[in-house]
Amino acid sequence: MFRFFIYDYYIIPSSSMVPSLLIGDMPLVEKWTYGYSRHSIWFSPQLFSGRKFFKNNVKRGEVIVFKAPEDNDTNVIKRVIGLPGDKVSVKKGVIHVNGNPASLNFKNRFIYEDTNRRTFDELMVYEEKLPLSDTPIHTVAYYEPAANSAVNNFDEITVPEGYYFVMGDNRDFSKDSRCGLGMVPEENLMGRAIYTIYSIANGVKLWEFWLWFQNIRYRRILKKIV
């Protein structure tokens, strides 16, 4: 019951939220913040429809966990960019919300090994402050050869009522509201990610206990998610 209604945890399976969250991170998810829907309960039983309680508490810039709209089954984690009624566009990689641009400040470059795709990607890391948001500055990553791609340049669209526009922080390696995922119905929200409570590298599974100690990322444990 605690995991159903108060806090739950999940394992990050992909690199779409790098550098904020890495493959193998386990975020703690606060479930009561956004109220409850059938997706708050394991296996999403058809007990009721819509959201109950606190349903309008979502803020721009928060990291959320939700069920993928395409199957209402897969757990996904992304950052909220646009709320219902917002007008969102991207120009040369810079997010605009209701005509206001985000601020991007270059931080560094780093090589990230994606253990799922077995590749090494040189990413450009920026500190980003979303417009019309009181959430803290967070880090995002761009893959320089993709600067002119469609996902980094698109005209203004309006987020429909009852939906949210989301993006991954690894902007050029993320299936999100710009491509493939679509906008997220409010009913699909499961909660807000607040802390990384565990992190393990190199694709090690939780049951592979003999590999834990040499692969745990101790510095990421209890790290606040911003």
C-alpha positions as a Python dict, from the first residue, in 0.01 Angstrom:
ca = {
    (1, 'M'): (0, 0, 0),
    (2, 'F'): (292, 234, 74),
    (3, 'R'): (432, 182, -276),
    (4, 'F'): (87, 222, -431),
    (5, 'F'): (-3, 554, -272),
    (6, 'I'): (299, 727, -107),
    (7, 'Y'): (641, 646, -262),
    (8, 'D'): (765, 401, -521),
    (9, 'Y'): (1091, 341, -707),
    (10, 'Y'): (1193, 244, -1058),
    (11, 'I'): (1516, 163, -1244),
    (12, 'I'): (1629, 387, -1531),
    (13, 'P'): (1666, 160, -1839),
    (14, 'S'): (1789, 409, -2102),
    (15, 'S'): (2010, 714, -2154),
    (16, 'S'): (1729, 957, -2243),
    (17, 'M'): (1773, 1158, -1920),
    (18, 'V'): (2154, 1184, -1925),
    (19, 'P'): (2323, 1372, -1760),
    (20, 'S'): (2053, 1419, -1493),
    (21, 'L'): (1983, 1045, -1462),
    (22, 'L'): (2200, 756, -1579),
    (23, 'I'): (2119, 401, -1681),
    (24, 'G'): (2102, 205, -1355),
    (25, 'D'): (1983, 496, -1139),
    (26, 'M'): (1684, 421, -915),
    (27, 'P'): (1472, 732, -858),
    (28, 'L'): (1238, 758, -562),
    (29, 'V'): (898, 871, -690),
    (30, 'E'): (655, 1073, -478),
    (31, 'K'): (314, 942, -585),
    (32, 'W'): (68, 1152, -387),
    (33, 'T'): (189, 1491, -522),
    (34, 'Y'): (-18, 1475, -841),
    (35, 'G'): (-313, 1283, -701),
    (36, 'Y'): (-411, 935, -813),
    (37, 'S'): (-531, 757, -1124),
    (38, 'R'): (-564, 391, -1213),
    (39, 'H'): (-196, 402, -1313),
    (40, 'S'): (-100, 473, -951),
    (41, 'I'): (-169, 106, -882),
    (42, 'W'): (35, -181, -1026),
    (43, 'F'): (-112, -327, -1347),
    (44, 'S'): (-340, -20, -1384),
    (45, 'P'): (-673, -188, -1297),
    (46, 'Q'): (-986, -21, -1437),
    (47, 'L'): (-1117, 84, -1094),
    (48, 'F'): (-1189, 446, -1194),
    (49, 'S'): (-1101, 698, -1466),
    (50, 'G'): (-931, 1039, -1459),
    (51, 'R'): (-732, 1175, -1164),
    (52, 'K'): (-840, 1219, -805),
    (53, 'F'): (-702, 1488, -567),
    (54, 'F'): (-416, 1736, -628),
    (55, 'K'): (-435, 1682, -1002),
    (56, 'N'): (-321, 2033, -1099),
    (57, 'N'): (5, 2033, -899),
    (58, 'V'): (243, 1962, -1190),
    (59, 'K'): (506, 2234, -1250),
    (60, 'R'): (723, 2310, -1550),
    (61, 'G'): (1069, 2166, -1507),
    (62, 'E'): (975, 1879, -1276),
    (63, 'V'): (1090, 1526, -1356),
    (64, 'I'): (793, 1291, -1374),
    (65, 'V'): (725, 920, -1413),
    (66, 'F'): (427, 815, -1622),
    (67, 'K'): (282, 535, -1831),
    (68, 'A'): (367, 563, -2201),
    (69, 'P'): (57, 678, -2393),
    (70, 'E'): (125, 426, -2670),
    (71, 'D'): (61, 121, -2451),
    (72, 'N'): (-44, 252, -2106),
    (73, 'D'): (197, -4, -1964),
    (74, 'T'): (563, 102, -2003),
    (75, 'N'): (706, 325, -1726),
    (76, 'V'): (874, 638, -1866),
    (77, 'I'): (1062, 924, -1699),
    (78, 'K'): (1097, 1271, -1858),
    (79, 'R'): (1102, 1642, -1772),
    (80, 'V'): (785, 1855, -1796),
    (81, 'I'): (830, 2137, -2048),
    (82, 'G'): (476, 2251, -2122),
    (83, 'L'): (157, 2256, -1914),
    (84, 'P'): (-197, 2242, -2057),
    (85, 'G'): (-255, 2552, -2269),
    (86, 'D'): (116, 2637, -2309),
    (87, 'K'): (259, 2718, -2650),
    (88, 'V'): (588, 2532, -2701),
    (89, 'S'): (848, 2565, -2977),
    (90, 'V'): (1217, 2489, -3021),
    (91, 'K'): (1453, 2714, -3218),
    (92, 'K'): (1810, 2593, -3274),
    (93, 'G'): (1776, 2371, -2969),
    (94, 'V'): (1646, 2645, -2739),
    (95, 'I'): (1305, 2577, -2583),
    (96, 'H'): (1046, 2856, -2598),
    (97, 'V'): (734, 2849, -2379),
    (98, 'N'): (464, 3108, -2449),
    (99, 'G'): (720, 3310, -2644),
    (100, 'N'): (982, 3307, -2367),
    (101, 'P'): (1318, 3135, -2435),
    (102, 'A'): (1502, 2909, -2194),
    (103, 'S'): (1852, 3012, -2095),
    (104, 'L'): (2136, 2777, -2191),
    (105, 'N'): (2489, 2814, -2054),
    (106, 'F'): (2760, 2584, -2185),
    (107, 'K'): (2918, 2375, -1909),
    (108, 'N'): (3146, 2110, -2059),
    (109, 'R'): (3180, 1819, -2299),
    (110, 'F'): (3191, 1461, -2189),
    (111, 'I'): (3200, 1113, -2335),
    (112, 'Y'): (2908, 900, -2224),
    (113, 'E'): (2903, 524, -2267),
    (114, 'D'): (2552, 403, -2344),
    (115, 'T'): (2552, 44, -2217),
    (116, 'N'): (2224, -28, -2398),
    (117, 'R'): (2336, 82, -2744),
    (118, 'R'): (2701, -11, -2685),
    (119, 'T'): (2817, 328, -2811),
    (120, 'F'): (3026, 620, -2689),
    (121, 'D'): (2874, 962, -2751),
    (122, 'E'): (3046, 1298, -2709),
    (123, 'L'): (2778, 1523, -2565),
    (124, 'M'): (2773, 1897, -2504),
    (125, 'V'): (2641, 1970, -2155),
    (126, 'Y'): (2452, 2290, -2074),
    (127, 'E'): (2291, 2437, -1766),
    (128, 'E'): (1930, 2511, -1856),
    (129, 'K'): (1675, 2733, -1688),
    (130, 'L'): (1328, 2682, -1829),
    (131, 'P'): (1110, 2988, -1892),
    (132, 'L'): (814, 3057, -1663),
    (133, 'S'): (947, 2802, -1414),
    (134, 'D'): (1054, 2829, -1051),
    (135, 'T'): (1225, 2489, -1053),
    (136, 'P'): (1607, 2488, -1013),
    (137, 'I'): (1860, 2504, -1296),
    (138, 'H'): (1927, 2156, -1435),
    (139, 'T'): (2169, 2006, -1687),
    (140, 'V'): (2087, 1893, -2040),
    (141, 'A'): (2297, 1735, -2314),
    (142, 'Y'): (2306, 1784, -2691),
    (143, 'Y'): (2472, 1579, -2964),
    (144, 'E'): (2639, 1841, -3183),
    (145, 'P'): (2583, 1672, -3524),
    (146, 'A'): (2206, 1684, -3461),
    (147, 'A'): (2189, 2063, -3421),
    (148, 'N'): (1980, 2110, -3735),
    (149, 'S'): (1747, 1815, -3679),
    (150, 'A'): (1368, 1853, -3675),
    (151, 'V'): (1345, 1792, -3300),
    (152, 'N'): (1574, 2089, -3236),
    (153, 'N'): (1376, 2317, -3467),
    (154, 'F'): (997, 2316, -3478),
    (155, 'D'): (720, 2572, -3488),
    (156, 'E'): (494, 2661, -3197),
    (157, 'I'): (236, 2405, -3090),
    (158, 'T'): (-29, 2434, -2818),
    (159, 'V'): (-46, 2172, -2542),
    (160, 'P'): (-408, 2046, -2525),
    (161, 'E'): (-608, 2064, -2205),
    (162, 'G'): (-542, 1760, -1987),
    (163, 'Y'): (-200, 1688, -2144),
    (164, 'Y'): (168, 1764, -2078),
    (165, 'F'): (461, 1824, -2312),
    (166, 'V'): (773, 1638, -2196),
    (167, 'M'): (1135, 1601, -2307),
    (168, 'G'): (1433, 1395, -2205),
    (169, 'D'): (1741, 1583, -2082),
    (170, 'N'): (1954, 1393, -2336),
    (171, 'R'): (1786, 1598, -2606),
    (172, 'D'): (1908, 1416, -2916),
    (173, 'F'): (1869, 1064, -2778),
    (174, 'S'): (1520, 1087, -2632),
    (175, 'K'): (1184, 958, -2750),
    (176, 'D'): (948, 1221, -2611),
    (177, 'S'): (668, 1466, -2699),
    (178, 'R'): (869, 1593, -2998),
    (179, 'C'): (888, 1252, -3163),
    (180, 'G'): (747, 906, -3106),
    (181, 'L'): (595, 948, -2763),
    (182, 'G'): (343, 1229, -2807),
    (183, 'M'): (194, 1437, -2531),
    (184, 'V'): (120, 1273, -2198),
    (185, 'P'): (-241, 1255, -2068),
    (186, 'E'): (-278, 1367, -1706),
    (187, 'E'): (-431, 1028, -1624),
    (188, 'N'): (-100, 858, -1711),
    (189, 'L'): (106, 1046, -1451),
    (190, 'M'): (238, 829, -1170),
    (191, 'G'): (444, 1073, -965),
    (192, 'R'): (737, 1313, -928),
    (193, 'A'): (1097, 1187, -913),
    (194, 'I'): (1271, 1345, -612),
    (195, 'Y'): (1589, 1151, -516),
    (196, 'T'): (1819, 888, -660),
    (197, 'I'): (1816, 625, -387),
    (198, 'Y'): (2043, 373, -560),
    (199, 'S'): (2264, 362, -869),
    (200, 'I'): (2457, 82, -1034),
    (201, 'A'): (2671, 93, -1348),
    (202, 'N'): (2752, -136, -1639),
    (203, 'G'): (2408, -286, -1676),
    (204, 'V'): (2436, -491, -1355),
    (205, 'K'): (2100, -638, -1247),
    (206, 'L'): (1967, -616, -891),
    (207, 'W'): (1989, -994, -851),
    (208, 'E'): (2360, -998, -948),
    (209, 'F'): (2465, -929, -590),
    (210, 'W'): (2823, -1049, -645),
    (211, 'L'): (2876, -751, -879),
    (212, 'W'): (2720, -484, -659),
    (213, 'F'): (3016, -346, -467),
    (214, 'Q'): (3245, -276, -762),
    (215, 'N'): (2965, -122, -968),
    (216, 'I'): (2756, 84, -724),
    (217, 'R'): (2782, 459, -791),
    (218, 'Y'): (2803, 566, -426),
    (219, 'R'): (2817, 939, -506),
    (220, 'R'): (2475, 924, -670),
    (221, 'I'): (2297, 766, -375),
    (222, 'L'): (2050, 1012, -213),
    (223, 'K'): (2128, 1272, -481),
    (224, 'K'): (1841, 1516, -526),
    (225, 'I'): (1681, 1513, -871),
    (226, 'V'): (1649, 1865, -1015),
}
